[in-house]
């Protein structure tokens, strides 16, 4: 369960936006040690609306290209992690910092590694498929027959070409004039 409900986050943000106090005042009022969490909620609300305050039920998987783009944006501009996350519609700026650290330590391969322990159970074999329908089976048989015919035709054409090249070579050899050395006519 989330530590803070959506309604509570929304109330704190609305209190701030309506001018009932600054982040430090609201942190004291609601019992926070510091105001950083409230600032994060305010930023998420301003950038992403109410969806920014919702807790994601499933973790989002980002592609390697997306991660590289985020890192490049951070390195080539003077934006903070927060600003880069805002531009990319992300609600987790430290994730960009983690990607950058991983990229610097392990390179691009580090960004593509899957996290977590590998599965113990092997995935089902692809050979265990459902039987084909009669129409699908006849189509498959037809394609297999066509494939065999094309292989035979290809082999025939290769052999024909080889024989033609041999004939051309023999013809070249027979056309070359006989050059006898002077020693043979003594």
C-alpha positions as CSV (number, residue, x, y, z in Angstrom):
1,X,0.0,0.0,0.0
2,X,1.2,3.5,-0.8
3,X,2.4,5.6,2.1
4,X,0.3,8.6,1.0
5,X,-3.0,8.4,-0.7
6,X,-3.8,10.2,-3.9
7,X,-6.3,12.3,-2.1
8,X,-3.8,13.4,0.5
9,X,-1.2,14.4,-2.1
10,X,-3.8,16.3,-4.0
11,X,-4.9,18.2,-0.9
12,X,-1.3,19.2,-0.1
13,X,-0.7,20.4,-3.6
14,X,-4.0,22.3,-3.7
15,X,-3.1,23.9,-0.3
16,X,0.2,25.1,-1.8
17,X,-1.3,26.3,-5.1
18,X,-4.1,28.2,-3.2
19,X,-1.5,30.1,-1.2
20,X,-2.2,28.5,2.2
21,X,1.6,28.3,2.8
22,X,4.9,27.5,1.3
23,X,6.5,24.1,1.1
24,X,8.2,24.4,4.5
25,X,5.1,25.5,6.2
26,X,3.1,22.6,4.7
27,X,5.8,20.1,5.6
28,X,5.6,21.2,9.2
29,X,1.8,21.2,9.1
30,X,1.5,17.7,7.7
31,X,4.5,16.2,9.7
32,X,7.2,15.9,7.0
33,X,10.9,16.1,8.0
34,X,11.6,18.3,5.1
35,X,9.8,19.9,2.1
36,X,11.4,17.8,-0.7
37,X,8.5,15.4,-1.0
38,X,6.0,18.2,-1.3
39,X,8.1,19.9,-3.9
40,X,8.1,16.6,-5.9
41,X,4.4,16.4,-5.7
42,X,3.9,20.0,-6.8
43,X,6.3,19.5,-9.8
44,X,4.5,16.2,-10.8
45,X,1.1,17.9,-10.6
46,X,2.3,21.0,-12.6
47,X,3.9,18.8,-15.3
48,X,1.6,15.8,-15.5
49,X,-1.6,16.9,-13.9
50,X,-3.4,14.6,-11.5
51,X,-1.9,11.6,-13.2
52,X,1.5,12.7,-11.8
53,X,0.2,12.1,-8.3
54,X,-1.1,8.6,-9.0
55,X,0.9,5.7,-8.0
56,X,1.8,3.5,-10.9
57,X,0.5,0.0,-10.4
58,X,3.1,-1.6,-12.7
59,X,6.7,-0.7,-13.4
60,X,7.3,0.9,-16.8
61,X,9.9,-0.6,-19.1
62,X,11.9,1.9,-21.1
63,X,13.7,0.9,-24.3
64,X,17.5,1.3,-24.6
65,X,17.0,4.0,-27.2
66,X,14.7,6.0,-24.8
67,X,17.3,5.7,-22.0
68,X,20.1,6.8,-24.4
69,X,18.0,9.8,-25.5
70,X,17.4,10.8,-21.9
71,X,21.1,10.5,-21.1
72,X,22.0,12.5,-24.2
73,X,19.5,15.2,-23.4
74,X,20.9,15.5,-19.9
75,X,24.5,15.6,-21.1
76,X,24.0,18.0,-24.0
77,X,21.9,20.6,-22.2
78,X,22.1,22.2,-18.9
79,X,18.9,20.7,-17.7
80,X,18.6,19.1,-14.3
81,X,17.4,15.5,-13.9
82,X,14.0,16.9,-12.9
83,X,13.8,19.1,-16.1
84,X,14.8,16.2,-18.3
85,X,12.2,14.0,-16.6
86,X,9.5,16.7,-17.1
87,X,10.4,16.9,-20.8
88,X,10.1,13.2,-21.2
89,X,6.9,13.0,-19.2
90,X,8.5,10.8,-16.5
91,X,7.7,11.0,-12.8
92,X,11.0,9.5,-11.5
93,X,14.0,11.8,-12.1
94,X,16.4,9.7,-10.1
95,X,15.9,7.0,-12.7
96,X,17.8,9.1,-15.2
97,X,20.6,9.5,-12.8
98,X,20.8,5.7,-12.4
99,X,20.8,5.2,-16.2
100,X,23.7,7.7,-16.5
101,X,25.7,5.9,-13.8
102,X,25.0,2.5,-15.4
103,X,25.9,3.9,-18.8
104,X,29.2,5.3,-17.5
105,X,30.1,2.1,-15.7
106,X,28.9,-0.6,-18.2
107,X,28.3,1.2,-21.4
108,X,25.3,0.6,-23.6
109,X,25.1,-3.1,-22.6
110,X,24.4,-2.1,-19.0
111,X,21.2,-0.3,-20.2
112,X,19.8,-3.3,-21.9
113,X,20.3,-5.8,-19.0
114,X,17.1,-7.1,-17.5
115,X,16.8,-6.7,-13.8
116,X,15.9,-9.4,-11.3
117,X,16.7,-13.0,-11.1
118,X,16.3,-15.1,-14.2
119,X,13.3,-17.4,-14.3
120,X,13.8,-20.9,-12.9
121,X,11.2,-22.6,-15.1
122,X,12.0,-22.8,-18.8
123,X,9.6,-21.2,-21.1
124,X,7.3,-23.6,-23.1
125,X,8.9,-24.9,-26.2
126,X,7.6,-23.4,-29.4
127,X,7.2,-26.9,-30.9
128,X,4.3,-27.5,-28.6
129,X,1.8,-25.7,-30.8
130,X,-1.8,-26.5,-31.6
131,X,-2.5,-28.8,-34.5
132,X,-3.2,-27.1,-37.8
133,X,-6.6,-26.8,-39.4
134,X,-7.1,-28.8,-42.6
135,X,-7.0,-25.7,-44.8
136,X,-3.8,-24.5,-43.1
137,X,-2.2,-28.0,-43.5
138,X,-3.0,-28.1,-47.2
139,X,-1.5,-24.6,-47.6
140,X,1.6,-25.7,-45.7
141,X,1.9,-28.8,-47.9
142,X,1.5,-26.7,-51.1
143,X,4.3,-24.3,-49.9
144,X,6.6,-27.2,-49.0
145,X,6.1,-28.7,-52.4
146,X,6.8,-25.4,-54.1
147,X,9.9,-25.0,-52.0
148,X,11.2,-28.5,-53.0
149,X,10.6,-27.6,-56.7
150,X,12.5,-24.4,-56.4
151,X,15.4,-26.1,-54.8
152,X,15.5,-28.7,-57.6
153,X,15.3,-26.0,-60.2
154,X,18.1,-24.0,-58.5
155,X,20.3,-27.1,-58.3
156,X,19.6,-27.8,-62.0
157,X,20.5,-24.3,-63.1
158,X,23.7,-24.3,-61.0
159,X,24.8,-27.6,-62.7
160,X,23.9,-26.3,-66.1
161,X,26.0,-23.2,-65.5
162,X,28.9,-25.3,-64.3
163,X,28.8,-27.4,-67.4
164,X,28.6,-24.4,-69.7
165,X,31.6,-22.9,-67.9
166,X,33.5,-26.1,-68.4
167,X,32.6,-26.2,-72.1
168,X,33.7,-22.5,-72.5
169,X,37.0,-23.4,-70.8
170,X,37.6,-26.3,-73.1
171,X,36.8,-24.2,-76.2
172,X,39.3,-21.5,-75.0
173,X,42.0,-24.1,-74.5
174,X,41.4,-25.6,-78.0
175,X,41.6,-22.1,-79.7
176,X,44.9,-21.2,-78.2
177,X,47.6,-21.7,-80.9
178,X,50.1,-24.4,-80.3
179,X,53.4,-22.8,-79.5
180,X,56.1,-25.3,-80.2
181,X,59.6,-24.7,-79.1
182,X,62.5,-24.8,-81.6
183,X,63.8,-27.9,-80.0
184,X,61.0,-30.1,-81.3
185,X,61.8,-29.6,-85.0
186,X,65.5,-30.8,-85.0
